[in-house]
Amino acid sequence: MSEELKYGIPRAICIGETKYTKEEREKHDRDFEKILKDYGVLNENETIKHEE
């Protein structure tokens, strides 16, 4: 076992924040939804949007 692992796995530290516009968030959602449909996680008639 390495010396570093004796002390445990180090935790990630967030050093910044990314701000997206509404259009960018919508594009990311569409792209992610397409990926999920390509891999068969979502059916063609399903969406990731939360409906209330």
matplotlib code that plots the C-alpha trace (Angstrom):
import matplotlib.pyplot as plt

x = [0.0, 1.3, 2.1, -0.6, -3.3, -2.5, -4.0, -7.1, -8.2, -7.9, -11.1, -11.7, -11.7, -14.0, -12.1, -14.5, -18.0, -19.2, -22.2, -24.3, -27.0, -30.5, -29.8, -26.6, -28.4, -31.1, -28.6, -26.7, -30.0, -30.9, -27.4, -27.6, -31.1, -29.8, -26.9, -29.3, -31.6, -28.6, -27.6, -31.1, -31.5, -34.5, -37.2, -37.9, -41.0, -39.3, -37.6, -35.4, -37.5, -39.4, -43.1, -45.2]
y = [0.0, 3.4, 6.0, 8.3, 5.6, 4.9, 8.3, 7.8, 9.1, 12.9, 14.8, 17.1, 20.8, 23.0, 26.2, 27.8, 28.0, 28.0, 30.0, 29.0, 31.0, 29.6, 28.7, 26.8, 24.8, 23.9, 22.7, 20.7, 19.0, 18.2, 16.8, 14.7, 13.4, 12.4, 10.5, 8.7, 7.7, 6.5, 4.2, 2.9, 4.4, 6.5, 5.5, 7.8, 9.2, 9.8, 13.0, 14.1, 17.2, 17.1, 17.6, 18.9]
z = [0.0, -0.9, 1.8, 0.6, 0.9, 4.5, 5.3, 3.1, -0.2, -0.3, -0.8, -3.8, -3.1, -5.2, -6.2, -8.5, -9.9, -13.5, -14.4, -17.4, -19.3, -19.6, -23.2, -22.3, -19.6, -22.0, -24.6, -22.0, -21.0, -24.6, -25.2, -22.0, -22.9, -26.4, -24.8, -22.4, -25.3, -27.4, -24.6, -24.0, -20.5, -21.7, -24.2, -27.1, -25.4, -22.1, -20.9, -18.1, -17.4, -14.1, -14.6, -11.8]

ax = plt.figure().add_subplot(projection="3d")
ax.plot(x, y, z, "-o")
ax.set_aspect("equal")
plt.show()
